[in-house]
């Protein structure tokens, strides 16, 4: 059976996420925090949305951009590196862009780095001229080389990229780096970053014109609220009227606060939603500026 056309009319939203791997569990946790719940199929590859008409497809990370292009799914949570590489492939083939990054999600962080042997005296990108560079991201590497005006051979490898110099397959590598431990184990050092990656929500370039449009806006509102609350806390305290202006200055990451008069006196009570870390030092600074009765409370949900 052929896949549905990209412009097929549907009244349910389909989201593709990684079935297994480092993005799978955080993706599902984020969607669950958005109030979504599902009934799984027996093979655990499809999850039918029950709280909202939003279904999940559990697939390989590398397959998600293609599923978006074919219209099989409407949204996908995928690494920026994967999305960018497949977008570069389409551009190289003269095909139009079909998917775009809608939101950066703040997990799965890594870098696409060029790494060279540890004994190289690195002088700059010109040192790569005439070299063989192994990578699983050939299009992104070729685009960067072209932009730098560097003539180098790109060696396409689908796995074990870091070992290529030791095997004589390449002089340098271009690969994803998280901690750098794998590079160090293979006597390599990162010298250039081509792309900073993380999990992103990808969606169509053209907006939906059916029921999926409203569903996507609902999901985006909830997702924005969940991500905004990751480090958010509700701050409560009392202070004298004359100290309040200075105290508000100490809360640059807060939403416009609610300030109330207490029992007709010159004492005011403040309530503010703060989006930065509420450390002990911040509380001490507020106390020294005149705040008293400081309380920091967790925030479970918010909706703009």
ZAMARGU-4260 file (C-alpha; in steps of 0.2 Angstrom, whole numbers, plus 5000, padded with zeros to 4 digits):
<rodrens>
0) 5000/5000/5000 | 5007/5017/4995 | 5010/5030/5009 | 4997/5044/5010 | 5000/5060/5000
5) 5008/5074/5010 | 4992/5085/5008 | 4980/5071/5013 | 4965/5077/5024 | 4965/5069/5041
10) 4957/5073/5058 | 4970/5065/5068 | 4988/5071/5071 | 5002/5058/5069 | 5019/5061/5078
15) 5034/5050/5074 | 5047/5048/5088 | 5062/5036/5091 | 5057/5019/5096 | 5073/5016/5105
20) 5089/5026/5108 | 5093/5041/5118 | 5079/5052/5111 | 5065/5039/5114 | 5061/5040/5132
25) 5063/5059/5134 | 5052/5062/5119 | 5038/5051/5126 | 5040/5059/5143 | 5038/5077/5135
30) 5022/5072/5126 | 5015/5063/5142 | 5019/5080/5151 | 5008/5088/5138 | 4993/5078/5143
35) 4994/5065/5130 | 4990/5046/5133 | 4989/5031/5121 | 4984/5014/5118 | 4998/5004/5111
40) 4997/4991/5097 | 5003/4973/5100 | 5019/4976/5090 | 5022/4993/5100 | 5025/5002/5084
45) 5009/5012/5084 | 5001/5021/5099 | 4983/5027/5097 | 4979/5043/5106 | 4965/5043/5119
50) 4966/5059/5128 | 4968/5069/5111 | 4967/5063/5093 | 4986/5063/5093 | 4994/5046/5088
55) 5012/5040/5089 | 5023/5031/5077 | 5038/5023/5085 | 5052/5022/5072 | 5071/5024/5068
60) 5077/5041/5071 | 5084/5042/5053 | 5067/5037/5046 | 5058/5052/5053 | 5062/5065/5040
65) 5057/5053/5026 | 5040/5050/5035 | 5037/5068/5036 | 5041/5070/5017 | 5030/5056/5012
70) 5015/5063/5023 | 5015/5047/5034 | 5017/5057/5049 | 5013/5076/5053 | 5026/5080/5066
75) 5042/5071/5072 | 5054/5073/5086 | 5071/5070/5079 | 5089/5076/5081 | 5093/5092/5072
80) 5108/5083/5064 | 5097/5070/5056 | 5085/5084/5050 | 5098/5095/5043 | 5108/5081/5034
85) 5092/5075/5025 | 5087/5093/5021 | 5104/5095/5013 | 5102/5079/5003 | 5085/5085/4996
90) 5093/5102/4992 | 5108/5093/4983 | 5095/5083/4973 | 5085/5099/4969 | 5070/5093/4979
95) 5060/5106/4989 | 5061/5107/5008 | 5046/5098/5016 | 5051/5099/5034 | 5056/5113/5046
100) 5062/5114/5064 | 5047/5120/5074 | 5054/5119/5092 | 5071/5116/5100 | 5067/5103/5115
105) 5082/5105/5126 | 5087/5087/5127 | 5099/5075/5117 | 5112/5088/5115 | 5128/5084/5105
110) 5139/5092/5092 | 5144/5088/5074 | 5163/5090/5076 | 5178/5088/5065 | 5191/5078/5074
115) 5210/5075/5070 | 5223/5064/5077 | 5230/5070/5094 | 5247/5072/5087 | 5242/5085/5074
120) 5248/5103/5077 | 5231/5110/5073 | 5233/5127/5063 | 5216/5129/5056 | 5203/5123/5043
125) 5216/5125/5029 | 5225/5110/5036 | 5211/5099/5030 | 5215/5103/5011 | 5218/5087/5002
130) 5213/5076/5017 | 5201/5062/5017 | 5188/5065/5030 | 5176/5051/5036 | 5158/5055/5041
135) 5141/5049/5043 | 5135/5066/5038 | 5142/5068/5021 | 5131/5082/5015 | 5133/5093/5030
140) 5152/5090/5028 | 5152/5094/5010 | 5142/5110/5012 | 5154/5116/5026 | 5169/5112/5015
145) 5162/5121/5000 | 5158/5136/5011 | 5176/5136/5017 | 5183/5134/5000 | 5192/5118/5005
150) 5195/5104/4993 | 5195/5088/5003 | 5188/5070/5000 | 5173/5065/5010 | 5173/5046/5015
155) 5155/5040/5018 | 5154/5028/5033 | 5138/5023/5042 | 5146/5017/5058 | 5163/5016/5068
160) 5168/5033/5061 | 5181/5036/5074 | 5191/5021/5070 | 5193/5026/5052 | 5210/5035/5054
165) 5218/5020/5064 | 5212/5009/5049 | 5220/5020/5036 | 5203/5024/5029 | 5204/5043/5033
170) 5215/5057/5039 | 5201/5065/5050 | 5183/5062/5055 | 5167/5072/5056 | 5155/5064/5068
175) 5143/5067/5083 | 5152/5071/5099 | 5143/5071/5116 | 5157/5069/5130 | 5171/5066/5118
180) 5176/5050/5127 | 5175/5040/5111 | 5186/5052/5102 | 5199/5051/5115 | 5199/5032/5116
185) 5203/5033/5097 | 5217/5046/5099 | 5207/5060/5091 | 5204/5078/5097 | 5189/5089/5091
190) 5195/5105/5083 | 5179/5112/5074 | 5161/5112/5077 | 5150/5112/5061 | 5133/5110/5070
195) 5126/5110/5088 | 5112/5098/5089 | 5098/5093/5101 | 5081/5085/5099 | 5069/5096/5089
200) 5051/5095/5085 | 5050/5095/5066 | 5034/5099/5055 | 5029/5103/5038 | 5034/5119/5029
205) 5016/5122/5023 | 5003/5124/5037 | 4989/5111/5038 | 4972/5116/5032 | 4961/5103/5041
210) 4958/5098/5059 | 4977/5095/5061 | 4980/5114/5062 | 4970/5116/5078 | 4978/5100/5085
215) 4995/5106/5082 | 4992/5123/5090 | 4985/5115/5105 | 5001/5103/5106 | 5013/5118/5103
220) 5005/5128/5117 | 5006/5114/5129 | 5024/5110/5124 | 5029/5128/5126 | 5021/5128/5144
225) 5030/5111/5149 | 5047/5117/5143 | 5045/5134/5151 | 5041/5126/5168 | 5057/5115/5168
230) 5066/5128/5179 | 5051/5138/5184 | 5046/5142/5202 | 5033/5152/5210 | 5041/5165/5222
235) 5031/5172/5237 | 5037/5185/5249 | 5033/5201/5259 | 5042/5217/5260 | 5040/5236/5264
240) 5034/5247/5250 | 5050/5256/5249 | 5060/5240/5245 | 5049/5233/5232 | 5056/5242/5217
245) 5074/5235/5221 | 5067/5218/5224 | 5058/5217/5207 | 5075/5222/5199 | 5083/5207/5207
250) 5070/5196/5197 | 5074/5199/5179 | 5068/5182/5174 | 5051/5184/5182 | 5034/5186/5174
255) 5026/5203/5178 | 5023/5200/5197 | 5007/5202/5207 | 5009/5214/5221 | 4996/5216/5235
260) 4994/5227/5250 | 4993/5218/5266 | 4980/5223/5279 | 4980/5242/5274 | 4998/5243/5281
265) 5014/5249/5272 | 5018/5230/5269 | 5016/5223/5252 | 5015/5204/5246 | 5023/5199/5230
270) 5019/5184/5219 | 5030/5180/5204 | 5033/5166/5192 | 5052/5165/5190 | 5060/5155/5175
275) 5078/5154/5181 | 5086/5144/5195 | 5080/5149/5212 | 5096/5146/5221 | 5100/5149/5240
280) 5111/5163/5235 | 5097/5172/5225 | 5086/5170/5241 | 5099/5177/5252 | 5101/5192/5240
285) 5082/5195/5241 | 5082/5194/5260 | 5096/5206/5261 | 5086/5218/5250 | 5071/5218/5261
290) 5061/5202/5257 | 5054/5192/5271 | 5044/5176/5273 | 5052/5169/5256 | 5043/5154/5249
295) 5048/5145/5233 | 5034/5133/5226 | 5035/5121/5212 | 5023/5124/5197 | 5014/5109/5189
300) 5006/5117/5174 | 5004/5134/5165 | 4994/5139/5150 | 4996/5156/5141
</rodrens>
